[in-house]
Amino acid sequence: MPHILVFDSGVGGTSVLEHIKLLVPTAEYSYVMDNALLPYGLQSEQTIQARLACLVKRANQLSVPVDLIVIACNTASTHALATTRELTDIPIVGVVPAIKPAVLSSQKKHIALLATPATSSNAYTQSLIREYAKDCQVDLHQSTKLVSLAEQLYWQGSFDVGQLHDELALIDISEKVDRIVLGCTHFPILKAQLSQYYGHSVELIDSGAAIAKRVKFLLSNKLEVLEGTNKKPLQFYATAPDNLVFNSQIELQAMSLNC
């Protein structure tokens, strides 16, 4: 059975992981989060590239060989996907903002990208907008506060909704927008709350389902599982497990990304 490693700076990548698990339920999974440097939206391109280079090295040292890596972080993917692929023969799938599907489905031809500062200002993101949104207005909005609120909701099961509404008021997405691209994998964790705030006239779009389809396609020749095969439970790694003081049923293992 294939072993899939999903990576993010925090728990945002779990939103992508859930999509993948639905399509590839027979795989074994490892989840690695570089929470020592959370959020990646505030890190330099050089730092992110160095951390992913270390991730590839650590992946080769795991007890079960890794068949595919998913960089479930828009910032890491736009900054370091190409350079990381050069370091390994393991197939790597990245996550990029879902500009194209948002533009294609928009009725008003006016969409918004909600992402971290590093993703929204990245050259690759700008190239996606130039290529797929020639006839569409794209408003760019940034937030790292939403990352911390998503982390709080994931680990504690609740958060201050007032803080979310205050942040969304500051972000101030135009009422003319009918599609919001969730350009950070943390943001789908808040999807229910975001949908309630923006209403039914606005569709929230992320890349999770598309990434899962890509993963299934790449592993199509490895998905046959013998009957009775015992699958290991999800292995969860963190670069700063001691910093996570909230109650959780997840058993965290330490992993260093300092090479």
N, C-alpha and C positions, 0 to 999 in steps of 0.2 A: 504494500500500500504506500502511496506517496506521503512524504513528510513536507508540510508547508510551513514556512517561517513567515510570520507577519510582524512588521516593524513599524513603530511610530515613536514620537517623542514622549507620548503619554498614552492615555487609554482611548484616544480618538480612533485609532486603528481597529478597535473592537467593533466599531460600526461597520467596517468593511469585512472583518472576520465573520460576522454573523451572516452576511450575504454569501460568503464563500462556503461556509459550513452547510448552508441550505442546498447548494448545488453540488458540493463535494463532501457528503457526509461520511464517506468511508476513509478519508485521509486522516493522518495524524497531524497535530498542530502544535507549534511553538509560537508564543507571543513575546516579543522583546520590546520593552519601552525604555527609551533613554531619558527617563524623568530627571536625571541629574542636570540636564540642560533644557528642561521644559520651561517655556515653549520654544520650539525651533524657529518660530516667527521672529524671534529677537536675536538669533544667532547669525554669524557671518557665513557666507557660502563656503569659505575655506574650512571653517569648523565643522560644518555639516558633512562636507566631503571626507574629512578625516575620520569622523565618527562612523560613517558608512563603510569606509575602508576597513575599520576595525571590526565592524559587524560581519563582513564577509569572512574575515579571519576567524572570528569566533564561531561562525556557522560551520566552518570546516572542522571544528573541534568538538562539536556536539556528538553525543553517543550514537544518535541515529542520523545517518546522512540526510542532508537537506536536498529535496528535489526541486524546490521553487521558493523564491523569496518575493514577498509582496512588500514594497515600500508604501505603506498605507498612510502616507503623510504628503500633502500637496507641496509643502515647502521643501521637504527633502527630495521629492521627486523632481521638482522644477530646478533645483540647485545641483543635484548630484546623481541623477539617474544614469546619465551617459557615462560619467567617469567611473561609477561603481560597476557598471556592466563590463568595463574593460578589465576588471580585476578578477573575474571569476567565470567559469563555464556554467555555473548554476543560472538557469533562466530567472530573470528579474522582471516583475510587473510593477509599474509605477502608477501613481494616482495623479491626475491633473484635473483642474477645474472643468466642470461639465458645461463649457460655453456652448459647444455645438448643439447638443440636444435642447438647451434652454432657448437658443435662438430659433431653432426649427419649430418649437412648440409655442413660442410667444405669439399671441394675437396682436398685441399692441406694438410689437417690435421695440420694446423698451424693457431691458432686464437689468438686474443688479448682481454684481459679484461681491459676496461677503466672504472675506478671507483674512488671513493674518497679513501684517505689513509686508513681510518678505515675499509672500505669494502674489499679492495684488500688484506689487511693483516689479515683479520678476520679468525678465526679457521674454521667457518662454510664454508666460501668461499673456503678455502683450501681443506675441505672435499669434496665439490662439484667437484673440479678439480681432486682429487684422484679417485673419484668414476666414473666420466663420461668422463675423458680425458686421460685415460691410454695409448691410442695410438695416442695422439695428443699433439703437443707442445702448451703451453699456456703462452703467454707473459703478464706480469702484468704491468699496467701503472696507474698512479695516477694523479688526478688534482682536485683542489678546485677552480681554476680560471674559469673553465668551468661552475661551479655552479653560480658564480657571473655574468657571461656573459648571462647565461640562464635567470636569474632573471631580468637582465637589458632588455633583449629582450621581456620578458613577460610583464613587466610593462610599458616600454617606446615604444615598437614596433620596436625598432632598437638598434643597438650597433655597436661598432667599429670592423669591420671584420678583420682589421689588427691585433688587439689584439688576436682574435681567431687564426689566422694563426701563429702568434708568439708562442702561447701556444702549438698548435699542432706540431710545429717544435721542441719545447723543449721536448714534449712527445715522439716524434720520433718513431712511430709505424713502424715496419718492412714492407717493400714492399712485403715480402713473405706471409704476413697474408691475408687471404681471408674472414675472418669473424671478426667483432669487436663487442664484447658484451658491450652494454651500461649499465654499472653496477651502474648507478645512475639515478633516475627518472627525474632529471633535464636535462639530456643529450638529450633525444628525442625532447625536445623543440628546440634544435639546429640541428635536424636531416637533414634538407634541406642543411644547411651550411656544415655540416660534410660530407654529401654525395658528395657535390660538390668538397670538398677538397680531399677526398680519391678516388673518381672515381667509375665507375660502376662495377669494378672488385672486389670491397669490399662490402659485405653486412653488414649492421648495424642491430643488433638484440637486442630487449628489451623484457620485460616480460608483457607489457601492455595487449595484447590480451589474453594471457593465464590467467592472473589475472581476467579479465572480465568474462571469461568462468567459472572460479571457483566460482566467486560471483553469477553468474546466477544459477549455479547448487545448491549452498547452500540455495538460496532463492526461489527455484522453487515452493515451496508450498505457497508462499506469493505474487506471482506476478499477481494474478487475481485482476483487478481493476474494481470497479463498474462504469458503464457509468455515466458521469457527475461529477465524483469525481474531486474536485479542488486540484491540486497539488501545494504545496508551491514552490517558486523559490529557487535556490541554496542559502544556508546560508553560508557565508564566514567569518571565525573567524581567528584572528591573535593574537599572544601574544605580539606583538609590533607594533600595527597599526600606531602609531604616527611616526615610522621610515620610513614609506612608503610615500615618498613625490612626487612620480611620478603620472602623470595623469592616471586615470583608471576609468572605469565605474562600477567597483566592489565596493559594499558597504561593508566595513569591520566592523566587530564587535570585541570587545576586549574579550579575554579569557585568564585567568591566569592559568598557569600550575605549580604554586607554592603551594604545599600542606604542 
